[in-house]
Amino acid sequence: MAAGDNPELLKSSAAFAALAGVSPTEVSSGKRSGHRINRGGDSQANAALHRIVLVRLSKKDPRTIAYIERRTGEGLSKRDSIRCLKRYVAREVYQALVHPEPAVEIAALRARRNTLGIPMKTVAEHFKRSINAVARLERGIVHDADLAHRYNLWLETQQAS
């Protein structure tokens, strides 16, 4: 994305939304007035945000479904609801750019597990994954930041026990 290298240059989430082309623009014609997405901005960033929204909808993300239902209940069309949701997602992306979570050191997971004497089978059963999936994560073949983060937290609780 255009802001990924220099997020400190963005002053607000509104500035990021304008950069990504998802800031709302007021439009009116005759008796009809409303909003549309700003046609300026980075089209690739806009497409990325659109893809995020579509994937969340296809995966039945509860927050996304609730948002769409609420907005359509307010009288917006599904298309307008998606336009609003893109702006909402832009806020989330902006926060992730400005305040990134520290990445889990993937290579350290296997070493910590071995130091604690925890078999890979135990990890796989705890996270309801196959042993192969855990092994691929530990070797860095598969990148699953959420699972790596949860795995790291779980290892910390095991170490405290």
Secondary structure, DSSP 8 states (H G I E B T S, - for coil): -TTSS-GGG--SHHHHHHHHT-SEEEEEETTEEEEEE-S-S-HHHHHHHHHHHHHHHHTT-HHHHHHHHHHHHTT--HHHHHHHHHHHHHHHHHHHHHS------HHHHHHHHHHHT--HHHHHHHTT--HHHHHHHHHTSS--HHHHHHHHHHHHHHHH-
